């Protein structure tokens, strides 16, 4: 399926502008900003906020969301045609119970999981437009899909004007027997938690794959640029932001012992131009990147960063397409790990040499707790 902007039948610009106007008129927002210093008087703040409802930057950001949805939709379709999502699903094996796909994009992984076993899924993403495309793709494969994808602009005292999902109401019933697509802010998982709580259950498995195909790891705050003079209240997200927030919130969404699957981009390089070793292969050539070394690196990384939250169970490596420059997508090198081998036969270490060979490390883990 090739996506174009004409596939986005529902547009959100007017809703965003309307919610921005309402937020800017809130007395507490005006009082808060007028006390930020830097000569920001209440009159100055009111004048600034009064222009937000017609601000060109909101229109720019809304257009960027549309463009990204189409761009990533086509890149992920290329990954699907390459067989990447099928490989991830086969690594997972047939799943049972309720699954959650964090950052579901346009739904290709959900579709592949359904081919192995038709199981209920909750796909979550911040971008309302990617959820529209996911609904189209999944319905084209005869799946029952419900989409809840409205978002709005609110004010966060730590970040400024931010794009947030419209809060899910506990009074709204959700049938979790099919596929549901939900707009979500990964920072708190409130909508996902409410949907699950309303049914009195938690997820049995979860997936998080290919984060950061475009440099959007700070995109939870699309409208940061609206308040550049208040930059000190914005929190800059690290390259590990989405991974950190998802793992730190897994206990809210998944029950103890639930399986979680990661597909993480990395560069596997041999400085002498050696072959890349695939899953299951072995070699004594120290210039080759071995599955054992990749596993050791990620075990150490997860232990240092997420100790006590996950138990790592299984690893694999598979091929992926080079996304750089593909349909407007720029690979975010800041969040991609790289493993290289020393030509002298030394230990493998983490360093950046070049970006010409791309792999995906597949990880199966078990949720432990906070």
N, C-alpha and C positions, 0 to 999 in steps of 0.2 A: 504494500500500500504506500503510495507516494502522497505526501501531504502538501497542501497549499493553504494560503490564508483564507481562501474561499470555503475551506472546510470548517472554519470557526464561525458557526452560525450565530452564536450568542456572544455579544460584546459587552465589556464591563466598564468602559470608560465613564459613562454617565453615572454609574453607581459609585465609582471611585471618586469622581468630582463631587458628587453629592455628599458622600461620607466625609470627604476632606473639608467641605464647607461646614458641615455640622460639627466636626471635631474642632475646627479652628474657632468656632463661636462659643465653645465651652469656657465659662469664666475661670475654671481652675487651670486650664491650659494657658490662658492669657496671663493669669497671675504668676504661674510657674515660670514662664518664659521671661516675664518682665523683671524677675528677680535673679536672672542668670548673670547679671553684671554686664560688662563691656558696653555700658551706656544704653542698654536695652530698656527704655522706659515703656510704660504700659501703652502710651500713645503710639510709640514706634512699633511695638509688638502687634497692636490691633491693626495698624496699617499694613504690616507684613502679612498677617494672617488673612486679612481681607482679600488679598490677591490669590490665595491658594486655590479657591474654587475654579479659577480659570488659568492656573499655572501651567505653562507649557511643559514644565518638567514632568508633571503627572501624565500628560499626554505622551511624552517621550517614553516614560517608563512603561506605560500600558502598551505602547507599540512594541517596546523591547520584549515584553512578556509574550506577545503574539508571535513575534519573529523567532524568539527562542523556542517556543513550543513547536513551530513548524520545522525549524532547523534540527532540533534534537529528535523530533519525530522521524525525520528522514535519515539521520545518522543511526538511530536505534533500529530503524528498518533495515539498514545495511548490515548492522550487527546481526539482526535476526536472519537475514538471507545468508550470511556467512556461517551461521550455525551456532553463534555464541550463546544465545539464550537457551537453545536446545541442550547445549553442553552443560550449562549451569543447572537446568532442570534435571538432567540425567545424573549429575553429581549429587543433587539433593535426593533423588529417588522419589517414588510416589509418596505423597503427603496425605495425611488424614487430619481432620479437624479444621479449625479456623486459622487461616494464615493472614499475616499483615505484610504488605510490600511497601517498605519505606522508600519514598522517592520513586513511585511507580512509573513516572513518565507517561508514555503513551500506551503502556500495558502489555508490552511484548512478553515479559517474563511471566506475568499472570497467565497469559494465553498458553505458554509452553507448559506451565505447571498443570493447567487443566487437561492437557493432552495425556498426561501420565495418570492423573486421577482427578475427576471433577470434584473439587473441594471448595468450600466457601472462602472467599478472599476479601480483604479490605485493603484497597490500594490508596495510599495517601501521598499527596504532593502539595506544595505551596502554590504552584502556578495553576490557576483555574483553567487556562487554555490547554495545557497538556492533559488535564483531566477530561476536557471535551473530546480531544482526539482519542484518548484511551477508551472512552465510551463508544465512539464510532468503531474503533478497531475491534473491540471485544464483541459488540453487537453484530459486526460483520461475520464473526465466527459463531454466531447463534448462542451467545451467552446472555443470560439475564443480568442486566446491569442497572444499578441505581446510582445516580451522581448527585452529590451535595457539594457544590464547588464555589459558592459565593464567597467573595472576599471584600474587605473594606479598608479604609485608611483610618488609623487611630493614632493616638499620641502615647508614646512610651517615654516616661521621664528619664530613662537611661539611654534612649536611642534617638528620640525625636519622632518625626512622623514616619510611621511604619505601615507596611502592608500586612494585614492579618486576616485569617479566615473568619467568616461570620461565625460566632459561637453556636455550637450545636445545642439545641434545647433538649433537656431531659424529657420533655413532654412529647417529643417527636419519635415515634416508634421506627426502628430500623430492622428490617428482616435480614438477619445475618446468614441466611441459608444460601444466598447467591453471591454475586460480586457487587460490592459497594465501593464507590470512589469518593474520597473525602478530602476537602481542602484542609490543610493542617500546617501549623507552625511547629517545626521540629524542636523549637526551644523549650516547649512545655508539654506537647502532646495532649493538650486539654480536650480537643474535639475527639480524638481517638479514644482517650480514656473514658469520656462521657458516653460515647456510642457503646463501648464494651460494657461499662457499668450498668447502662440501661437494660442490658440483656443478662446481667449477672454473670459474666464470663470473661475470661482472658484468652489471648491467642495461644494456639498450640505450636505455631512455628512462625518465623519471620524471615524476611530477606532484605538485604541492603546491597545493591549492586551498582557499580560504575558511577559512583559519586564524582562530581566535578568534571564532567565532560566539557563543560564550558566554565569560564572563570566566574562562577556564581556563588561561591561559598559564603559571600557576604550578602547574598540576595534576599535573605530574610528581612532585610531592611532596604527595600527597593528605593525608598524615598529619602534616604539619608541626605542627598544633595539639596533637599529643600531647606535644610537648616545648617549650612556649612559654618555659619558664624557661631554655632553651638556645638562644634565638633568634639569638645571635651566631654560631652555627655553621651557620645556614641561609643559603643564597644566594638572594637575591631575584632572580627572573628579570625581565629587561627585557621591554617589549612586543615586541621583535624576537626573543625567545628562540628560538622554534621555527624561524623563518626562518634565523636565524644558525646554529643547530645543524645543520639540514638541509643548508644550503649548505656549511658547513664539513666535513660528512661525506660529501658527494656522491662524492668521489674513492674512498671506501671501497666504495661501493655500485655506482656507475656507471663504465663504462670511459671513457677519454679520448675526447672528441668526442661522447659520448652527448647526446641532446636532453633538456632538462628544461623543463617547462611550469608556469607559475605563474598562478593566478587570484587577484588581490588586491583586496579591497574598498577603495573610496575614495569620498569625497563629491566630486561635481563640481557646483560651485555658481556661479551668476552673480549678483552682488550686485544687479543690476537685474531679476532674475527672468527672464533670457533662457533660450532653449531650450538643451538639452544636445545637443551634436553627437555623432552616433554614428559608428561605424567607417565610414570611406570618405567621409564628408561633409566639406565645406570651407565656410568663411565668412570674410569680411573683418571681421566685427563683433568688435571686441576684447573685448566683454563676454561672448563665448561661450567655453566651455571647449573647446579644440581638441585633437584627437588628437595633433597635433604637440607641444603643450605638455605633455600627459600623458606622452608618450614622453620628452621632454627631462627632465622631473622625475625619472622612474624611472631613466633612464640615468645621471643625476648621482648619484642615491641608490645605485644598484648599484655604480657606479664607486668612490664614496667608501667603501662598506662591504665590497664583495666583489671588489675589483680583483684580477685575475689568476686568479680562480676560475671565472668565467663569461664567455662572450661572448654579448652580447644580440643576437638575430637579428631578431625580429619582434614587433610590438605590435598590440593591438586593444582596443576598449572595447565593453562590452555592458551591457544592463540587468540589474538584479537586484531582488528583492523587498526591502522594508524589513522586517528581522527584528526590530526593536525591539519587545519585549513579546509576540512571536509564540510562543505555546505555551511560555511560560516562558523563552524565550531572550532574553538581554539583550545587545545589541550592545556589544562591547568597544571603545569609542571610542578607547582608548589605543593600539590597534595599527592603526587605520584612517587612512590618509593622507587629506588633504583638499586640494583645489586650488580656489581661488576667483579670480574676476577683479575687478579694481578698476573701479568704475563710471566712473572718470575715464579709463579706457583704459590704465592702467598695466600693468606686467608682472604675470603670474600669479605668485602666491606661495603658500607653504604656510601656512595658518592655519585655525582652526576658527571658523566662523560659525554654522552651524546644521546639523542632521542630518535633512534632509527629502528628499534626493534621493540615491539610492545607485547606484553603478556598480561594475563589475568591470573592472579592467585585466588584459588577457591578455598574457602574455609568453612567448615562445619563446627559449630560450637553449641554449648548448652548454657542456658541462662541460670545463674546462681542467685543473684540478688542485687542489692544496691551496690 
